[in-house]
């Protein structure tokens, strides 16, 4: 039976990428060695790394003012790295837009390094909308937001306007649509949604915003050291970077982000249409803020939740149970999710 994996992360990747990666585990590039046993400083892997960086720059149209890194520690480490690298020792101040669990965790980490101002929050209705019309102080060192919220199913459709350095956690929607990288001081993203397997974290940094905090930064947390070392200050996540490179090649072959965005819009529209027109289901997210990556929904009769999950399992559909903080169901429909799998879920929903 075909499996339809709606996991929020680690998540589905294209089958073509899985196949090439599995071959490299056995014999990488006809070297007679496995990918996971070669040196990260070998010419073979350096070529992989260079290609991955070049593809990120090409696909996202990264300007020359920015550097691309592949680090470790996930977005959770970036919560503190962004703050320690940007917030000044004397009078440091940062603005945060709180739209859910991940932005709240980032905000908490930043408080270790200076004053944090929560300029907007959607907590009043359990994060079912994106705040609008808020003011950002002119004297902050940076502004941070989370572009897509996997748990609550909301997504920024417009980039916040500010003259301050803009920092974005794009872990769950990077490479799902075009983005103007020039507007950002830092973009970071855990790989395990649209880019690759868990283990790598993509960081895109505008070079001239660094080195202004007045503090000594531990080496592993210092962006400037990682830039100088070209992501190899310590041993990088070799396998995760290689698979990310394969997936970047795949994205390029699909026509880039314009084509990918169109497919994502079609998949999301199909699923939201079923939710809105099926009297058994409901989505409580403000329509203009609905995520194209993580579709959350509830059965109006919660007593049927177990029955619905059993029907999904019988149809080969996995990982649609909602996060414990919101309940219900969540279908994560990242780039690699085929529209046929979305239709399979809809077919089950129609029976309820």
C-alpha positions in Angstrom: 0.0 0.0 0.0 1.2 3.5 -0.9 2.0 5.5 2.2 1.0 9.2 2.5 3.2 10.8 5.1 1.8 14.1 6.4 4.5 14.5 9.2 5.2 18.0 10.3 8.9 17.2 10.4 11.2 15.4 9.8 9.1 15.2 6.7 8.6 13.8 3.2 11.3 14.4 0.5 11.1 13.5 -3.2 11.5 9.8 -3.9 14.3 10.7 -6.4 16.2 12.3 -3.6 15.8 9.3 -1.4 17.0 7.0 -4.1 20.2 9.0 -4.9 20.9 9.4 -1.2 20.6 5.7 -0.5 23.0 4.9 -3.3 25.6 7.4 -1.8 25.4 5.6 1.5 26.7 2.5 -0.2 29.1 4.1 -2.8 29.5 7.8 -3.0 30.4 9.2 -6.4 32.1 5.9 -7.4 34.7 6.3 -4.7 34.1 2.9 -3.3 33.4 4.6 0.0 30.2 5.5 1.8 29.2 9.1 1.9 29.1 8.9 5.7 32.7 7.8 6.0 34.5 10.3 3.7 36.3 13.3 5.2 34.4 16.5 5.3 37.5 18.2 3.9 37.9 15.8 1.0 37.6 17.3 -2.4 34.5 15.2 -3.1 32.6 16.6 -0.1 33.9 20.1 -0.5 32.4 20.0 -4.0 29.1 18.9 -2.5 29.1 21.7 0.0 30.1 24.3 -2.6 27.3 23.1 -4.9 24.7 23.2 -2.1 25.7 26.8 -1.2 25.6 27.8 -4.9 22.2 26.3 -5.4 20.8 28.1 -2.3 22.1 31.4 -3.7 20.7 30.7 -7.2 17.3 29.4 -6.1 16.7 32.1 -3.5 18.5 34.8 -5.5 20.7 35.6 -2.5 22.5 39.0 -3.0 26.3 39.3 -2.7 25.9 41.1 0.6 24.8 37.8 2.3 26.6 34.6 3.3 25.2 31.1 3.3 26.0 28.6 6.0 25.0 25.1 6.9 25.3 24.7 10.7 24.0 22.3 13.3 21.8 22.6 16.4 18.5 23.3 14.6 16.5 26.4 14.8 16.5 26.1 18.6 20.2 27.0 18.6 19.5 29.9 16.2 17.1 31.3 18.8 20.1 32.2 20.9 22.7 32.7 18.2 20.7 35.5 16.6 20.4 37.3 19.9 24.0 36.9 21.0 25.3 38.0 17.6 23.0 41.0 17.2 22.0 42.4 20.6 24.4 45.0 22.0 25.9 44.6 25.4 25.1 48.2 26.4 21.4 49.0 26.0 20.7 46.0 23.8 17.1 45.7 22.7 15.1 43.4 20.3 11.5 43.3 19.1 9.7 40.0 18.7 6.4 39.1 17.0 4.9 36.2 19.0 2.8 33.9 16.9 3.2 30.6 18.6 5.4 28.1 20.3 8.5 28.6 18.2 8.6 32.4 18.3 7.9 32.2 22.0 10.9 30.0 22.6 13.0 32.3 20.5 11.8 35.3 22.6 12.7 33.4 25.8 16.3 32.8 24.7 16.8 36.4 23.6 15.9 37.6 27.1 19.3 36.2 28.2 21.1 38.9 26.3 19.1 42.1 26.7 15.7 43.7 26.7 13.0 42.0 24.6 9.9 43.8 23.5 6.9 41.7 22.4 5.5 44.1 19.8 2.7 41.9 18.8 1.1 38.6 19.8 -1.7 36.3 18.8 -1.8 34.5 22.1 -5.2 36.0 23.0 -6.9 33.5 20.6 -4.4 30.7 20.9 -2.4 31.9 17.9 -5.1 31.4 15.2 -4.1 34.6 13.3 -1.2 36.8 12.3 -1.0 40.1 14.1 -1.2 43.2 12.0 -1.0 47.0 12.4 1.7 46.9 15.1 4.5 49.4 15.7 8.1 48.5 15.9 10.4 50.8 17.9 13.1 52.5 15.9 15.8 51.8 18.5 15.9 48.0 18.5 18.9 46.0 17.4 16.7 43.7 15.4 13.2 42.4 14.8 12.4 38.7 14.9 9.4 36.7 13.6 8.5 33.1 12.6 7.2 33.1 9.0 5.1 29.9 9.3 3.7 28.2 12.4 3.6 24.5 12.2 1.5 23.9 15.3 -1.2 26.5 14.8 -1.3 26.6 11.0 -0.7 30.3 10.4 1.7 32.0 8.0 2.9 35.5 7.3 1.8 36.4 3.7 3.7 39.7 3.8 7.2 40.5 5.1 7.0 42.8 8.1 8.1 46.4 7.3 10.9 47.8 9.4 14.1 49.8 9.1 15.7 47.6 11.8 17.6 44.4 11.0 15.0 41.8 10.2 15.5 38.2 11.4 13.2 35.3 10.3 12.8 31.7 11.4 11.7 30.2 8.1 12.1 26.6 9.1 8.8 25.4 7.9 8.2 27.4 4.7 11.6 28.2 3.2 11.8 27.2 -0.5 8.0 27.0 -0.6 7.7 30.3 -2.4 9.9 33.2 -3.6 11.3 35.5 -0.9 13.3 38.8 -1.2 16.4 37.9 0.8 17.7 41.4 0.5 15.1 42.5 3.1 16.6 40.3 5.8 19.6 40.5 8.1 19.3 36.8 9.0 17.2 34.0 7.7 17.5 30.6 9.4 15.8 27.3 8.9 16.0 23.8 10.2 16.4 21.6 7.1 13.9 18.9 8.0 10.8 20.4 6.3 11.4 21.5 2.7 15.2 21.3 2.4 16.6 18.0 3.7 16.9 15.6 6.6 17.2 16.7 10.2 20.7 17.6 11.3 21.5 20.7 9.1 20.4 24.2 9.7 20.5 26.7 6.8 21.6 30.3 7.8 21.7 33.2 5.5 23.4 36.3 6.9 24.0 39.8 5.8 27.7 40.2 6.5 27.7 43.9 7.6 25.4 43.4 10.6 27.9 41.3 12.5 30.6 42.3 15.0 28.8 45.2 16.6 27.6 43.8 19.9 30.6 44.7 22.1 30.6 41.2 23.6 32.9 38.2 23.3 31.0 35.4 21.6 31.8 31.7 22.2 33.4 30.4 19.0 30.6 27.8 18.3 28.0 30.6 18.5 29.9 33.2 16.5 28.6 33.7 13.0 31.8 35.4 11.9 33.8 32.3 12.8 31.5 30.0 10.9 31.6 32.4 7.9 35.4 32.4 8.0 35.5 28.6 8.3 32.9 28.1 5.5 30.7 26.1 7.8 33.6 23.8 8.7 34.8 25.3 12.0 33.7 21.9 13.3 32.7 18.8 11.4 29.6 19.7 9.4 26.5 17.4 9.1 27.8 15.7 5.9 24.8 13.5 5.1 22.2 16.2 5.8 24.1 18.7 3.5 24.4 16.1 0.7 20.7 15.3 0.8 19.9 19.0 0.9 22.1 19.5 -2.2 20.2 16.7 -4.0 16.9 18.3 -3.0 18.1 21.7 -4.2 18.9 20.2 -7.6 15.4 18.7 -7.7 13.9 22.1 -6.9 15.8 23.7 -9.7 14.7 21.0 -12.1 11.1 21.6 -11.1 11.3 25.2 -12.3 12.4 26.9 -9.2 10.3 28.6 -6.5 7.7 30.2 -8.8 6.6 26.8 -10.0 6.9 25.2 -6.6 4.7 28.0 -5.1 2.0 27.4 -7.6 1.8 23.7 -6.8 1.7 24.5 -3.1 -1.1 26.9 -3.6 -3.1 24.3 -5.5 -2.6 21.6 -2.9 -3.6 23.9 0.0 -6.6 25.2 -1.9 -7.9 21.7 -2.5 -7.6 20.7 1.1 -9.0 24.0 2.6 -11.9 23.7 0.1 -12.8 20.3 1.5 -12.6 21.6 5.1 -14.8 24.6 4.4 -17.4 22.6 2.5 -17.5 19.5 4.6 -20.0 20.0 7.4 -18.1 17.6 9.7 -14.9 19.6 9.8 -13.8 23.1 10.8 -10.6 25.3 10.6 -10.4 28.1 13.1 -7.5 30.0 11.6 -8.2 33.4 10.1 -8.6 32.7 6.4 -6.2 35.3 5.2 -3.5 33.8 7.5 -3.9 30.1 6.7 -0.7 28.3 6.2 0.1 26.7 2.9 2.4 24.2 4.6 0.5 23.0 7.7 -3.2 22.7 7.5 -4.9 22.3 10.9 -8.5 21.2 11.3 -11.0 19.7 13.7 -13.9 17.3 13.6 -17.0 19.2 15.0 -17.8 15.9 16.8 -14.6 15.2 18.6 -15.9 11.8 19.7 -15.1 10.7 16.1 -11.4 11.6 16.3 -10.2 8.1 16.9 -12.5 6.7 14.1 -11.1 9.3 11.7 -7.5 8.4 12.5 -8.3 4.7 12.1 -9.8 5.4 8.7 -6.7 7.4 7.7 -4.4 4.6 8.8 -6.4 2.1 6.8 -5.9 4.3 3.7 -2.2 4.5 4.3 -2.3 8.0 5.7 0.1 8.7 8.6 1.0 11.5 10.9 -2.2 13.6 10.7 -2.9 13.8 14.5 -2.8 17.4 15.6 -0.3 18.8 18.1 -1.3 18.2 21.7 -1.7 22.0 22.4 -4.4 22.4 19.8 -5.8 18.9 19.3 -7.6 17.8 16.1 -5.6 17.1 13.0 -2.7 18.6 11.0 -1.8 17.8 7.4 1.7 19.0 6.6 1.8 19.5 2.8 5.4 20.5 2.2 6.9 20.8 -1.3 7.4 17.1 -1.8 3.9 16.1 -0.9 2.2 15.0 -4.1 -1.3 16.2 -4.8 -2.4 12.6 -5.0 -1.7 12.2 -1.3 -3.8 15.3 -0.5 -6.6 13.8 -2.6 -6.3 10.5 -0.6 -6.8 12.5 2.6 -9.8 14.3 1.1 -11.3 11.0 0.1 -11.2 9.8 3.7 -12.7 13.1 4.9 -15.6 12.8 2.5 -16.7 9.7 4.3 -17.3 11.7 7.5 
